[in-house]
Each structure stands twice: as C-alpha cells, then as structure tokens.
Amino acid sequence: MDADQQWKKQCLNKLDHSKKSSVDEDIEHVVILLNSCEEYFTTSSCSGRIILIDGVSGSSDVHKQNCVWLFVSHQKCKSEDLISGLARSSADAVLKFEPFVLHVQCRQLEDAQLVHSVAINSGFRNSGLTVSKTGKILTAVRSTHGLEVPLSSKGKLLVDHDYIHFITNIANKKMEENLRRIQRSVLEAEEEGGEKQKEEKNKTTVYKRRRKREQHCQTDCCHGDGSSSAPDLEDCLDLFT
C-alpha cells in the first residue's frame, strides 16, 4: 500500500465530526463517486446550508463554534422557521447562507487539475488547489454566492417580519442555484470521464495497430520471398492517428 492509499484509508476510517455525523443527502452520490476512484478521496464536505446563529454581542466576527445555533437547514426553509429561531435569540442573531464546499485529496497534480476544471466550469469559481510540504495535493471546490445578514442585536429584533420573508426568499434562491451547480458538476464530471475513457481507448487502439504492423514487418523480414506486400487498411489508417 503506497502513501496515497494509506492516507485515503486513514481519512475514510475517521469518525465524521460534523454536527450531522453524516454526508449531506444532496451530495452523497458525489462523495461516493469520488471515493470509489483510486485517484481521489474526500476529506470534508457540505452540500450548502441556511443557518441562523446567535453570536456574541459586540463581536465584529461570527465564530460558529462559539455560537448558539438557532436554526440550520441543508434545504430551502420557511420564514416561519427563522422567526421561531429569532424568538430564542439573546445576543446577535445572524442569518447565513453557505454554499457547497468540498475538499478532495488527489493522487497526482493532473487529477487535481481535472477536479478544478470541472468545478470552475460548473460555477464554483472560488475553487483552487494546494500542495502541502508533505506532498498532499488538495482541491477545494468553493463558490462565492454566500449571504450573511444581521437580524437582531442583544436579543432585540432589528427588522420586521416582511424583511424576514424577503431575506428568506433570497436565501432559498441561492440554495436553488447552489443545487443546480452541484448537478452541473456531476454532468461535467461524467462528460470529462467519458472523454478520458475515449482517449484511453483510442491510445490502446493505436498501440495495437502499431504492434500489429511491427509484427508484420518482422515476419516479412524473416520469411519474406523478396516480393513487396501491400499495407492493409488498418496500417494506412494508423498513419493518420
């Protein structure tokens, strides 16, 4: 077992430390597909979510690990869900939409470039890849269409219910676009995979033709009677590949 296989085994055997302790339903097929390939394995993922969190009053930044989660959904939500969550706010409540994110460790640089290309073409234009000091090649699939809106301060609601309805619709539209991009990435990956298989098949066909020609040449040289033999159709076609 090489280093890449060892890394993959160790990572996939680790416990899922997310709040759900499982892969999100909308990207489960993507994660399974990647992990079934020896070139890739996923290290973390989120299909995208709408969250309402209660932060620390007076803080200029929202750290989710130090906040109370008032509401979270990986699907579209209703404004009533947010209103109910806001009723429990005692600090600074913030509504956030966080788009799909996926981290994939890749075997070789060209594998990472393929994932990155699929991600960019699917609309995840904040994607990138890094190489660590230990040689680990990681591709991060990310987008930029997030949302972050403060709704209360020290437990006091800053907006009316009409605005909450309005901002809920915006968050839901972003979720819809997020899911469309995920589906687009699957179709893009299937297309890239098909092209790769076709390319490998063409290479194999060319190799077989050349081997056949070489064998004919060797036979003619060893057992020829001095007469010239006309090249067969496959040999002629091979000249154009």
Buried (B, 14 or more C-beta within 10 A) or exposed (E): EEEBEEBBEEBEEEEEEEEEEEBBEBBEEBBEBBBEEEBBBBBEBBBBBBBBBBBEEEEEEBEBEEBBEBBBBBBBBEBEBBBEBBEEBEBBBBBBBBBBBBBBBBBEEEBBBBBBBBBBBBBBBBBBBEEEEEEBBBBBBBBEBBBEBEBBBEBEBEBEEEBBBEBBEEBBBBBEBBBEBBEBBBEBBEEBBEEEEEEEEEEEBEEEBEEBBEEBEEEEEEEEEEEEEEEEEEBEEBEEE
